Amino acid sequence: MKKFNVKVKTLKLTKRRKIVLVIVLLLVILLGYSLRPKIAAPPETVNTIAQLDTYLKELVNSGSPQGLSMLIVKNDSIVYNKGFGWADAPLKIKATPETVYHWWSITKIPTAMAILQLQEQGKLQLDDAVSKYLPFFEVKYPSDESSTITIRHLLNHSSGIPDASGMKLAKWIHHDTEPALDQTALVEQKFSDFSTLQFEPGEDTAYTNIGYMLLGAIIEKVSEQSYRDYIRQNILEPLEMKQTDFIYTTDMEAVEAAGSHPTFTFMAPMFRLMIGSYIRETSNNSLWLERVYTDQEPPSGLIGSSMDASRLVRAYLNKGTLDGNRILSEESIELMTNNSHVAQANDDGTYFFRRGIGWHVFKEKSGYKLEHTGGGPGFYTIMQIYPSDNLGLVMFCNDMTLEKYGWKILQLGANLNWE
């Protein structure tokens, strides 16, 4: 009987410890929330370049993001090109226009361009069935009358193929010392988990990285090259984007931004739990990351500078050519800009938003605004193009916290008079 009493007391003590532990964790979370960086919200407008500079300095001084590079192109001229804050605070490396960041999902724009190049070469057509090129591509359609999924459906996210969860995508990364993955083999291995469609092809649009992994496999099949090599030889090299690649080159090392994440946020414990082996150190109220590579390159693999990104923007605004090198025909640029826009099925017309070939499409007074963002461990990026105004903007940051404000910040720059 005495032994039984001892066990009961031990059980009660364990429960008390659990309760205390939960209380301590809650207090830590509340403390972290109170200490989190207060991001400087953008003003409604700025009237001068000096006011834009002042806001961006205030933004990085808040500590989130630690650093950023912003560039604006107007009429084929770079009219704004500056860096603010720290590319790597522990190593005392400042952010400049030459700083290289992970592009993450902005990589989808070169991937879409590659598909259009292959169409121009007569090696595929956008309305070809995906299964024509990928024998492993088998899906569960919603009905017997469903339309066959085409390359165009993958480009504008209207295939019905679901996306991987954020938790799963966060695990699809590897260290600098680990080898790159075979991209076709990777999507062939993973695809069965995403083969049940969420909706009828072409009748809705829902963002999916899996679709762009499939596009990468199509590029490899049709070009008989690796996805990396195709993009290097047909987009990066013709545009002389010498500071952009899928790996950190020797030339990038001196201007490399380290990914970061604020120490005191709700996400910080999750960051430590999921990618703890990538945390290099804690400094300047941030977690600083080791180099991170994504497993799936066609949706999110590029790394490069805003200066290099501006060459892609300039080529787009110049109808596919830059410095005498053509990467796309005028017809393909027109296709990307004005064709194959798909609205979400629940679109109530409150505001204009479509997904097109590569781009997210919005309506502005002067015409379309084309936009793509990127976000992943340690980085947030955004690119915008206003074709009717011959205007393009790029902003790269070394943490993810500007997702809410990114488009508003670029709008400040877009609304200034650059004539």
C-alpha positions in Angstrom: 0.0 0.0 0.0 2.9 2.4 0.8 4.4 1.7 -2.6 1.1 2.6 -4.3 1.1 5.9 -2.4 4.6 6.7 -3.5 3.6 6.1 -7.2 0.6 8.4 -6.8 2.8 11.2 -5.4 5.3 10.8 -8.2 2.5 11.0 -10.8 1.2 14.2 -9.2 4.6 15.7 -9.1 5.1 14.9 -12.8 1.8 16.6 -13.7 2.9 19.7 -11.7 6.1 19.8 -13.6 4.3 19.6 -16.9 2.0 22.5 -15.8 5.0 24.6 -14.7 6.7 23.8 -18.0 3.7 24.9 -20.0 3.4 28.1 -18.0 7.1 28.8 -18.5 6.8 28.2 -22.3 3.9 30.6 -22.5 5.8 33.2 -20.6 8.7 32.8 -22.9 6.4 33.1 -26.0 4.8 36.2 -24.6 8.2 37.7 -23.8 9.4 36.9 -27.3 6.3 38.6 -28.7 6.8 41.7 -26.7 10.5 41.8 -27.8 9.9 41.1 -31.5 11.1 43.8 -33.9 8.5 46.4 -34.7 8.6 46.6 -38.5 8.3 50.1 -39.8 5.1 50.2 -41.8 5.4 52.0 -45.1 3.9 55.5 -45.4 1.0 56.1 -47.7 3.3 57.9 -50.1 6.7 59.5 -50.5 7.3 62.6 -52.6 11.0 62.5 -53.1 13.9 60.0 -53.4 15.2 61.3 -50.1 11.9 60.4 -48.4 12.1 56.9 -49.8 15.7 56.6 -48.6 14.6 57.7 -45.1 11.9 55.1 -44.9 14.2 52.3 -46.1 16.8 53.3 -43.5 14.2 53.3 -40.8 13.1 49.9 -42.0 16.5 48.2 -41.7 17.2 50.1 -38.4 14.1 48.3 -37.0 16.1 45.1 -37.4 13.6 43.4 -39.7 14.8 43.0 -42.3 18.5 43.3 -41.4 19.3 44.3 -45.0 17.8 44.9 -48.4 18.7 46.0 -51.9 16.2 47.9 -54.1 16.5 48.8 -57.7 14.2 50.6 -60.1 14.3 50.6 -64.0 12.6 53.3 -66.1 12.8 53.5 -69.9 15.7 51.0 -69.9 17.8 53.1 -67.4 18.5 52.3 -63.8 17.1 55.3 -61.9 17.4 53.9 -58.4 19.9 51.4 -57.1 20.8 51.2 -53.4 21.5 48.9 -50.5 20.5 49.4 -46.9 21.5 47.7 -43.6 23.4 44.5 -43.2 23.9 41.6 -45.7 25.7 39.9 -42.8 25.8 41.8 -39.5 28.1 39.4 -37.6 30.6 39.6 -40.4 30.1 43.3 -40.8 29.1 43.0 -44.5 26.8 45.8 -45.6 24.0 45.4 -48.1 24.7 46.9 -51.5 23.2 46.7 -55.1 25.7 43.9 -55.7 24.7 41.8 -52.7 23.4 38.3 -53.7 20.2 36.9 -52.1 18.1 33.8 -52.6 15.5 34.5 -55.3 13.3 31.7 -54.1 10.0 31.7 -56.1 11.0 34.5 -58.5 12.9 31.7 -60.2 9.6 30.7 -61.7 9.9 33.6 -64.2 13.1 32.2 -65.8 11.5 28.8 -65.8 8.4 30.1 -67.6 10.7 31.9 -70.1 12.6 28.7 -70.7 9.3 26.9 -71.7 8.4 29.7 -74.1 11.9 29.5 -75.6 11.4 25.8 -76.3 8.0 26.6 -77.9 9.7 29.1 -80.2 12.2 26.3 -81.1 9.3 24.0 -82.1 10.2 21.5 -79.4 6.9 21.8 -77.5 3.5 23.6 -77.5 1.9 25.2 -74.5 -1.3 23.2 -75.1 0.5 19.9 -75.3 -0.5 17.3 -72.6 2.0 17.1 -69.8 1.9 13.3 -70.1 3.4 13.6 -73.6 6.7 14.5 -72.1 6.6 12.8 -68.6 5.6 9.1 -68.6 5.2 9.1 -64.8 2.6 11.9 -64.9 -0.6 10.2 -63.8 -3.3 12.1 -62.0 -6.7 11.4 -60.5 -9.1 13.8 -62.4 -12.3 15.0 -60.7 -14.5 13.4 -63.4 -14.4 11.4 -66.6 -15.1 14.7 -68.5 -12.1 16.5 -67.1 -9.8 18.4 -69.5 -6.3 16.9 -69.9 -3.6 18.9 -68.0 -1.4 20.9 -70.4 1.8 22.8 -70.0 -0.2 26.0 -70.1 -2.1 24.8 -67.0 1.2 24.3 -65.1 2.4 27.8 -66.1 -0.6 29.6 -64.8 -1.3 27.4 -61.8 -4.6 26.2 -63.2 -3.9 22.5 -63.3 -5.6 21.6 -60.0 -2.4 20.0 -58.7 -2.0 20.7 -55.0 1.0 22.4 -53.5 3.3 20.9 -50.8 2.6 22.4 -47.4 5.0 25.0 -46.0 6.2 22.5 -43.5 7.1 20.0 -46.2 8.7 22.6 -48.4 10.8 23.8 -45.5 12.3 20.3 -45.3 13.1 20.2 -49.0 16.4 21.9 -48.5 20.0 20.8 -48.1 23.4 22.1 -46.9 26.1 23.6 -49.0 28.2 20.4 -48.6 25.5 18.1 -49.9 25.1 17.3 -53.6 22.3 18.7 -55.7 19.4 16.5 -56.6 18.4 15.2 -60.1 15.4 17.4 -60.7 13.4 15.0 -62.9 14.1 12.1 -60.5 13.0 14.2 -57.6 9.6 15.2 -59.0 9.0 11.7 -60.2 9.7 10.4 -56.7 7.5 13.0 -55.0 4.6 13.5 -57.5 2.3 10.6 -56.4 1.6 12.5 -53.1 0.2 15.4 -55.2 -1.6 13.5 -58.0 -5.2 14.0 -56.8 -6.5 17.2 -58.3 -8.2 19.8 -56.2 -10.3 21.2 -59.1 -11.0 20.8 -62.8 -8.0 21.9 -64.9 -8.5 25.4 -66.2 -11.5 26.2 -64.0 -9.6 27.8 -61.0 -6.1 28.7 -60.1 -4.1 27.8 -57.0 -0.4 28.4 -56.5 1.7 25.2 -56.7 5.4 24.7 -56.6 4.8 21.1 -57.7 3.6 22.4 -61.1 6.9 24.2 -61.7 8.9 21.1 -60.6 7.1 19.4 -63.5 7.9 22.2 -65.8 11.6 21.7 -64.9 11.3 18.1 -65.8 9.8 19.0 -69.1 12.7 21.4 -69.8 15.1 18.6 -69.1 13.3 16.1 -71.3 12.9 18.4 -74.3 16.3 20.1 -74.1 18.2 17.0 -73.2 20.1 19.1 -70.6 19.9 19.5 -66.9 17.5 22.3 -65.8 20.5 24.2 -64.3 22.5 24.1 -67.5 19.6 25.1 -69.7 18.8 28.2 -67.6 22.5 29.1 -67.4 23.1 28.8 -71.2 19.8 30.3 -72.4 19.0 33.0 -69.9 21.8 33.9 -67.5 24.7 33.9 -70.0 22.9 35.8 -72.8 21.8 38.4 -70.4 25.3 38.6 -68.8 23.9 37.8 -65.3 27.3 37.0 -64.0 26.3 37.2 -60.3 23.4 34.7 -60.5 23.5 30.9 -60.3 22.0 27.9 -58.5 25.1 27.7 -56.3 27.2 30.3 -54.5 30.2 30.9 -56.9 33.6 32.1 -55.8 32.7 35.6 -57.2 29.6 35.7 -54.9 31.4 35.1 -51.6 32.4 38.7 -50.9 28.9 40.0 -51.6 26.9 37.1 -50.1 23.9 37.9 -47.9 23.3 35.6 -45.0 19.7 34.6 -44.4 18.3 35.7 -41.1 15.2 35.6 -38.9 14.3 37.7 -35.9 15.2 35.9 -32.6 12.0 37.0 -30.8 9.0 35.8 -32.8 6.5 33.1 -32.7 8.2 31.4 -35.6 11.7 31.4 -34.1 11.2 28.2 -32.0 9.7 26.5 -35.2 12.7 27.7 -37.1 15.1 26.1 -34.6 13.0 22.9 -34.6 12.7 22.5 -38.3 16.0 23.8 -39.7 18.2 24.1 -36.5 21.2 22.6 -38.3 21.2 25.7 -40.6 21.5 28.3 -37.8 25.0 29.6 -37.8 24.8 31.9 -34.9 22.5 34.3 -32.9 23.5 38.0 -33.2 22.0 41.4 -33.6 18.6 40.1 -32.3 18.5 37.6 -35.3 19.2 34.0 -36.1 21.8 34.0 -38.9 21.8 31.0 -41.2 24.4 28.9 -43.0 24.0 28.6 -46.7 20.8 26.9 -47.7 20.0 25.2 -51.0 16.6 24.2 -52.1 16.0 20.6 -53.3 13.5 21.8 -56.0 15.3 24.2 -58.3 12.7 25.1 -61.1 10.3 26.8 -58.7 12.9 28.4 -56.4 16.6 27.7 -57.0 18.2 30.8 -58.2 20.6 33.0 -56.1 21.7 36.4 -57.3 21.8 40.2 -57.0 19.2 42.8 -57.7 21.6 44.3 -60.3 21.4 41.0 -62.2 17.7 40.8 -61.7 17.4 44.3 -63.3 18.9 42.8 -66.5 16.1 40.3 -66.7 13.6 43.1 -66.1 15.2 45.3 -68.8 15.1 42.4 -71.3 11.4 41.9 -70.5 10.6 45.6 -70.9 12.6 45.6 -74.2 10.3 43.0 -75.7 12.8 40.1 -75.0 16.1 41.6 -75.9 19.0 43.3 -74.1 22.3 44.6 -75.5 21.7 42.9 -78.8 21.0 39.5 -77.2 17.4 38.1 -77.6 16.1 35.6 -75.1 12.4 35.7 -76.1 10.5 36.8 -79.1 8.1 39.8 -78.9 5.3 37.3 -79.4 6.4 35.4 -76.3 6.6 38.5 -74.2 3.1 39.5 -75.4 1.9 36.0 -74.4 3.4 36.3 -70.9 2.0 39.8 -70.4 -1.5 39.6 -71.8 -2.5 35.9 -72.4 -3.7 33.0 -70.3 -4.8 35.0 -67.3 -6.9 32.8 -64.9 -9.1 34.2 -62.1 -9.8 32.3 -58.9 -13.1 30.5 -59.0 -14.4 32.5 -56.0 -13.3 35.8 -57.6 -16.1 38.3 -56.6 -14.7 41.2 -58.7 -13.7 43.2 -55.6 -10.2 43.7 -57.1 -8.4 42.5 -60.2 -6.1 39.6 -59.6 -5.2 36.9 -62.1 -2.4 34.3 -62.5 -0.8 34.3 -65.9 2.2 32.6 -67.5 4.7 33.0 -64.7 3.4 36.3 -63.4 0.7 37.3 -60.9 -1.3 39.9 -62.7 -2.9 43.0 -61.2 -4.8 45.9 -62.8 -3.4 49.4 -62.4 -4.6 52.7 -63.9 -2.1 52.5 -66.7 -2.6 48.8 -67.4 -1.3 45.6 -65.9 1.1 45.2 -63.1 3.1 42.0 -63.3 4.4 40.7 -60.0 6.2 37.8 -58.4 7.4 37.3 -54.9 9.7 34.7 -53.3 10.2 33.6 -49.7 12.0 30.8 -48.0 14.4 30.3 -45.1 16.1 33.6 -44.5 15.0 35.6 -47.5 12.1 37.5 -49.1 12.1 38.9 -52.7 9.7 40.8 -54.9 9.8 41.9 -58.6 7.3 44.1 -60.3 6.9 45.2 -64.0 4.6 47.8 -65.4 4.8 47.2 -69.1 2.7 50.2 -70.1 4.9 52.5 -68.1 8.2 50.9 -69.1 8.9 50.5 -65.4 10.4 47.7 -63.3 11.2 47.3 -59.6 13.2 44.7 -57.6 13.7 44.4 -53.9 15.6 41.6 -52.2 15.8 41.2 -48.4 17.6 38.8 -46.1 14.6 37.8 -43.9 11.0 36.8 -44.6 9.2 39.4 -42.5 8.4 41.9 -45.3 5.8 39.6 -47.0 3.0 41.9 -45.7 4.5 45.1 -46.9 6.7 44.2 -49.9 4.3 45.4 -52.6 3.5 48.6 -50.7 7.2 49.4 -50.5 7.7 49.0 -54.2 4.6 51.0 -54.8 6.3 53.9 -53.1 9.0 53.8 -55.6 6.7 53.2 -58.6 4.7 56.3 -57.8 7.7 58.6 -57.8 8.2 60.7 -61.0 11.2 59.1 -62.8 10.9 61.0 -66.1 
